């Protein structure tokens, strides 16, 4: 296997682990009822669950982005910035749209600036982040299916 395909295979394996962590962290947010709580009333466990959720969303999207860049490179797509990678991923139907990707990234950035400073804003941002999870998981599945079809890596996901 070519070195670059080995990198893609490795990233796919890591992303599978990260998916498990993300789904778990998202479940904890729901189980704790954090979407209905005022952040000023969060327990220490709630705050830890929120911190874990924030980290898992961020690392999942970042890792998925690195995988998309590796795929673009393997497909010999010329790109000068990540917008070109996103355009390739959109054209390949791996992601819905470049703007949807950027919207999720913006929500991630918002939570870092609003975290604990504005309880009302924090509650809305956490809800938005939870709402983004299905798209991120769908894109991971699309990436996995693309790699299975194009490179024979891994198994396609359903």
matplotlib code that plots the C-alpha trace (Angstrom):
import matplotlib.pyplot as plt

x = [0.0, 1.3, 2.4, -0.3, -3.0, -1.6, -2.0, -5.6, -6.2, -4.7, -6.8, -9.9, -9.1, -8.5, -11.8, -13.7, -12.4, -13.2, -16.7, -17.3, -16.0, -18.2, -21.3, -20.6, -19.9, -23.1, -25.1, -23.7, -25.0, -28.5, -28.4, -27.5, -30.3, -27.9, -30.0, -32.7, -30.4, -29.2, -25.4, -25.2, -26.7, -24.3, -22.7, -19.0, -20.0, -22.1, -19.2, -16.8, -19.3, -19.6, -15.8, -15.5, -18.3, -16.7, -13.3, -14.8, -16.7, -13.6, -11.2, -13.7, -14.2, -10.5, -9.5, -12.2, -10.8, -7.3, -8.6, -10.4, -7.2, -5.4, -8.1, -7.8, -4.1, -4.4, -6.9, -4.3, -6.6, -4.7, -5.6, -4.1, -6.3, -8.8, -11.7, -10.5, -10.5, -14.1, -15.1, -13.7, -15.5, -18.8, -18.4, -17.7, -20.8, -18.9, -20.2, -23.4, -21.7, -18.7, -20.9, -22.4, -18.8, -17.9, -21.1, -20.2, -16.7, -18.1, -20.4, -17.3, -15.5, -18.5, -18.6, -15.0, -15.8, -19.2, -18.2, -19.4, -19.6, -23.1, -25.3, -28.2, -25.9, -24.0, -27.3, -28.2, -24.7, -24.7, -28.0, -26.6, -23.6, -25.7, -27.8, -24.6, -23.6, -25.8, -24.1, -20.6, -21.5, -23.0, -19.9, -17.7, -19.8, -19.6, -15.9, -15.6, -17.8, -15.7, -12.5, -14.0, -15.2, -12.2, -9.2, -10.6, -9.8, -11.9, -15.5, -18.2, -20.4, -24.2]
y = [0.0, 3.4, 5.5, 8.1, 5.5, 4.1, 7.6, 7.7, 4.2, 5.3, 8.4, 6.4, 4.1, 7.0, 8.7, 5.5, 5.8, 9.5, 8.8, 6.5, 9.2, 11.8, 9.7, 9.0, 12.6, 13.7, 11.0, 12.4, 15.8, 14.4, 12.1, 14.9, 17.1, 19.8, 21.2, 22.1, 23.4, 26.9, 26.8, 28.7, 25.5, 23.1, 20.6, 19.8, 16.7, 18.8, 21.1, 18.2, 16.6, 19.9, 20.3, 16.7, 17.3, 20.5, 18.8, 15.8, 17.9, 19.9, 17.0, 15.0, 17.9, 18.7, 15.1, 14.7, 17.8, 16.4, 13.2, 15.2, 17.0, 13.6, 12.3, 15.4, 15.0, 11.3, 12.4, 14.9, 17.8, 21.0, 23.2, 26.2, 26.4, 24.4, 26.0, 24.2, 20.9, 21.6, 22.4, 19.0, 17.3, 19.0, 18.2, 14.6, 14.6, 13.8, 16.9, 18.8, 22.1, 24.2, 26.7, 23.9, 22.9, 26.4, 27.0, 24.1, 25.5, 28.9, 27.3, 25.6, 28.9, 30.6, 28.2, 29.0, 32.7, 32.4, 29.6, 30.5, 34.2, 34.3, 31.5, 32.1, 32.2, 29.1, 27.1, 28.1, 27.3, 23.9, 23.1, 24.2, 22.0, 19.0, 19.7, 19.5, 16.0, 14.2, 16.1, 15.4, 11.7, 11.6, 13.2, 10.7, 7.9, 9.6, 9.8, 6.2, 5.1, 7.3, 5.7, 2.2, 2.9, 4.8, 3.3, -0.1, 1.1, -0.3, -1.2, 1.1, 2.3, 2.5]
z = [0.0, -0.9, 2.1, 1.6, 1.5, 4.8, 6.3, 5.1, 6.5, 9.8, 9.9, 9.2, 12.1, 14.4, 13.3, 14.1, 17.7, 17.8, 16.6, 19.6, 22.0, 20.4, 20.5, 24.2, 25.1, 23.3, 25.2, 28.5, 27.6, 27.1, 30.1, 32.4, 31.2, 30.4, 27.5, 30.0, 32.8, 33.5, 33.2, 36.5, 38.1, 36.5, 38.9, 38.7, 36.7, 34.3, 33.7, 33.1, 30.7, 28.8, 28.6, 27.3, 24.8, 23.5, 23.1, 21.4, 18.8, 18.1, 17.7, 15.6, 13.1, 13.1, 12.4, 9.7, 8.1, 8.1, 6.5, 3.8, 3.0, 2.8, 0.4, -1.7, -1.9, -2.9, -5.6, -6.8, -6.2, -6.2, -3.3, -1.7, 1.4, 3.3, 1.4, -1.7, 0.3, 1.4, -2.2, -3.3, -0.4, -1.4, -5.1, -4.1, -1.9, 1.2, 3.0, 2.4, 1.8, 2.6, 4.4, 6.7, 7.6, 8.4, 10.4, 12.7, 13.1, 14.0, 16.6, 18.1, 18.2, 19.8, 22.7, 23.5, 23.8, 25.5, 27.9, 31.4, 30.6, 29.3, 30.6, 28.2, 25.2, 26.4, 26.6, 23.0, 21.7, 23.4, 21.8, 18.4, 18.9, 19.8, 16.6, 14.6, 15.6, 13.0, 10.2, 11.5, 11.8, 8.4, 6.9, 8.6, 7.1, 3.7, 4.0, 5.0, 2.1, -0.3, 0.8, 0.5, -3.0, -4.3, -2.5, -1.2, 2.4, 5.2, 4.9, 3.8, 6.6, 6.6]

ax = plt.figure().add_subplot(projection="3d")
ax.plot(x, y, z, "-o")
ax.set_aspect("equal")
plt.show()
